[in-house]
Amino acid sequence: MKVFTTDKIRNVVLLGHGGCGKTSLAEAMAYLAGLTKRMGSVENGNTISDCDKEEIKMKISLKTSLIPIPWGEYKINLLDTPGYFDFVGEAQEAVSAADAAVIVISGKRGIEVGTKRAWELCEKRKLPRMIFVTEMDDDKASFRTVVQNLQEMYGKRIAPFHLPIRENEQFVGYVNVIQQKAKRWNEKGTVDKFDVPDYSQNNLSICRDALLEAIAETSEEFMERFFNGDEFSEDEIRQALRVGVMDGSMVPVMMGSNIQARGMYTLMSDIVKYFPSPDKCKCAGINTANNEVFAADYDFSKPKSAYIFKTIADPYIGKYSLIKVNSGVIKSDDLLYNYHRDADEKLGKIYVICGNKVEEVKELHAGDIGALAKLSESLTTDSLSTRKNPVTYIRANISKPYVYRRYKAVKKGDEDKISQALSKVLMEDLTLRNVNDSENGQTLLYGISGQHLEVVQNILLEKYKVEIELMQPRVAFKETIKKKVDAEYKYKKQSGGHGQYGHVKITLEPSGDLDTPYLFEQTVVGGTVPKNYFPAVEKGIAESVKCGPLAKYPVTGVKVVLYDGSYHTVDSSELAFKVATEQAFKKGFMDAKPVLLEPIASLKVVVPMEYTGDVMGDLNKRRARVLGMNPVDDGYQEILADIPYLELYEYDTRLHSMTRGSGIFSYEFARYEQATQEVEQKEIEKMNES
């Protein structure tokens, strides 16, 4: 692929609900641009975007794909993202590299949860956007309904560009609202102009009024002319559209059929016409040498700098770091500096990636997107620059994972292979976390949802040939005591020669500090227990609190005082006193009204107003204490509650079901509270069974 200058580049992310047609739209655009000789389909598993085995099997996008589409003298860097919230990190990474967005909506299914989330992502990043309505070849699709619903939600910003024309239940053409002309597709794939049909005149009038009203909002002069009934020329309309689309005050709505590759030609032409090239966008970092703002602004004449927005770590094609060049011109053999890792990276070849294929290029200009192979230190969200001008850019805000499962190797001896494979998967997906919970003897995998973790499980098996089992995690219960007791144990063992002798008298009582496992004091007088055995006694306590006598959970909040005991001049040893302490602790603990403590989370659930009743009812069933509700933007309610960690298992699935995918939740550890007798009894029974 040839090298493109900054003004000839458009970086566009495709966003929308899962299954709305983003991948097939990208496929149709690539086909029309001549990247492919025949158009693939999601059903047949032969699209440019969905090239991963798991994507082909599930028939959904799991990762962001980059498709650079040459269009005349321009290049459209198309970022095709997954639509399901389970893989939201992929969309967030792609948005961080995009300068504009096309939000895709199914003409049959209309506005969905993923549509609203796509809009919110664009709002946060202040991205110019267009809306493309797919499936217009289907008789059940309603472009008018989609436009009306968009206008109800987002107001006068919505500007319909086109109207579909149907004849004999076939999608045959469209009306250009700007030109007020009708166009029909012919067998050559081009269009023939004809008069607007009578049955389209009413809808054209409605859409034309909506378009002109949106244009009137762009300036006081246009507003005055609009109210005076003046006509706007086509040039005035297009100029206002360029300004309005770039500043986000206008959102054009277009439509087409992905299967028939209709509407994409106009879409790509309008992307070039109305979306900004990178040099029209702002981009700033911090020069870490002087802490001053570095206005990169995709200027090719400024010192080199780039941002790594995604990493591909594939066992077959290797590691690629996807970058957006923020300033300068990146060339092969450049030496770039990573401030975050304090490391130099010697660049090898530079590539552009199209799906799963790579093509070498000699350089990347400011604003362009490409890939660097086998960077030794750099990771996703790192910045690259020169040592003379060390720049760091704000890292993309990636969603934090809250759903977790315990996992273990299906085959013994696969642990190292699993660890290595997971490190590669985690390098690609920043919404995953691998946690070693040594206190509870488990390894945990965190993700966005249960389905997300199951997909990771399948990827490990298919791509890395290692198998893990996902299980319900062991909740981090703790044990403590409620009253003060005395305990004594004499460890005496004689088996010829030197024996073993250790004798301790201790008190156990609540310490009042549930953040500290134990406090140890000694008040021995008269040397009944020599000082040199005090460390052995404390070691016995330290070992005892790791696995409590009640249900094998860690002990916390216990004060232990060694006040008496005895020893033998020949047979006493550190081991003997350690064992005696452990036995005394166990006996005393069970006499001191032991209780189980369960962790409590501060939960925040954000849902549309209409689902608050169902969500609060479900929380009550989960032993949660609802603390209050706060209204948030766009008719959503934030519900605050305290909930036991035990009740959070599979909550993501339940919330998704109750709210049709529109609810999200987050939580953080709050404190420990005494578990109910029922919960405590179940945990003790589990311990006895194991």
C-alpha positions, 0 to 999 in steps of 0.5 A: 500500500502506498504512503498517504499524507495527513490530509488524505487520511480519515480514521473512522470507527464503526460502532453499534449494537452487536449484530447490527451489520458493522462487519458486513458494512466494512466488507461491502466498503472493502469490496466496492473499493476493490480490496476484495474480488468477492464479498464475504459474509459473517454467515460463511465466516469469510469476512476480512474483519472476523478472521479469528476462529472463535469469531467465525464459530460464534458469528460475532466480532470479538476484537477490533479489526483494522481495514485501510480502504483506499478511496480515490486519493484518500485512505479510510482507516476503518476500525470495525469494533465488537458491538456486545458489551462483553468486549467493550474494551475493544471499542474503547481502544478503537475510539481512542485512535479514531477521529470520527465514527459511523454508528450503525443501526439495523433498519429492522431492529432499530435503536438498541442498547449498543446504539446508545452506548455507541453514542455515549462513547462518541459524546465522551470523546467529542467525535464527529459522527454519522449514522448508517441504517442497514438492512434496507433491502428487508421489507420489515426495515423502517428508515422513517421509524429509526430517524424519528426515534433518533430525533426524539432522543438526540433532537435537532442534531439529527439530519437525514441525508437520504430516503429509501425508494421501494418498488414491488417490495424491492429496495431499488434506490434512494432520494438525496434530501440535499439535492431533492433528486431520486437515484436508482441503482442499475446493473452496472452498480452506478445510479440513474437519476429520475424524478422523486416519486409522488409517494416519497414527496411527503417523507422528503418534505419531512426530512428536508425540513429536519435537515434545514432546521439542523442547518439553521442551528449552525449560525444566527444568520442561517436561523434568521433566514430559515424563519424568514422562509429563505431557501438555502443553496446546495453549496450553502447546505454542504458548507454548513454540513461540513462545519456542523458534522466536524463540531458535532452539532449535526449528525447525518443519517444515511442508509443502504443494504450491506448484502447488495453493497448499496449505499456504501459508495455515498457513505465513503464519499461523505466520509471523505467530504464531511469527516475531518482529516487528522490535521484538522483535529487537536492532539496534545501530550505532556513533554516530560522533560519540562512538564509543558504541553506538547501540541502534537496536532498530527503535525508532520513537521514536529518531533516524532511521537505515537500512541499504542492503542492496541496490541495483537499477540498471536501465536502464529503471526507474532506480536504487533503494536498498533499505533497512531502517529501523533506527530512527525513521520515514523520510519523503519529503523527509527529509535523511539523512547518509551517514557513509561518503561524508560526504554528505547525501542529500535523499530524494524519494519513498519506495517499496515494491517488489513484484517489478519494480513500485514503489508510493509510500508516505508513510513507512516505520516502524522495521523496515520494508523499502522503496526510495529512488530515485536516491540520488546518493552512497549504495551497498549496505552504506552507512548513513543517519542524521541529522547530529546522530546519525551512525550506521554499521552493520556491513556485510554480509559478502559472499563474495569472488570468486575466479574470473576471466576476461579480457574484451574488446569484441566490437565495436570502439568499445564500450569506453566503453559496456561500462564504463558498463554494467559499473559499473551491474551491479557496483553491483547485484552486490557479488560482481563485480569489474572489474580493469584488469591493465595490467601484462599488458595485459588487463581482468579480470572476477571472479565467484563462478563461470564460470557467474556470469560467463557470466550477466553476459555475457548480462545485458550483451547483453540489458539493455545491448546491449553484447557482451563476449567472455570468455577465459582470462586471461593469467597474470601470469608474470614473467621474471628471470635466474640469472647475471651477464653483461656487455653492450654496445651502441653506437647509431649513426645518421647521416642528414645533419645531426646524427646519433644516438650512444649507447654503454653498457656494463652488467652484469646480475645477479640482485638477490635481490629479486623484489618489485622489477623492477630496481635501477640503479647507475652506476660510471662514471669519467672521464666516459665517459658524462656524468651528464646521460645517466644518467636516459636510461639508467635510463629505457631500463631501466625501459622494458625491464623492462615487456616481457621478451625471453624471453616478453614478460612483465614483468621482476623481480629484476634489478640493472643497473650502468652502468660504461662507454660513450662519447659524441659531443659533437654527436650524443649525445642522451638518446634515443640512450642510451635506445635503446642501453640497451634493446638492451644490456639485451635482449642481456644478458638473453638471455645471463644464463640467463633463466627464467620465474617463475610466480605461486603461490597459497596455496589453501584448499579446504573439502570434506566428508570423503568427497571429500578423496581425489578433491580431493587427487588432482586437486590433484596433477594440477594441480602443487599441493603439498598442505601439510596437512588440518584438520578443520572443522565438520560433517564438513568437511575443510580442505585447504591447498596451494600451487598455480600460478595457471595451474592455477586456471583452471576449477578452480571447475567441476572442484571443483563436479563432484567434490563435487556442489557442496558444495566451496568454495575461496579463495586468495591470492597467496603468491610467485613460483617458477621455472616448469617447463621445459615451462610455460616452453616453452609460454609462449615458443611462445605469444609467438612465435605472437602 
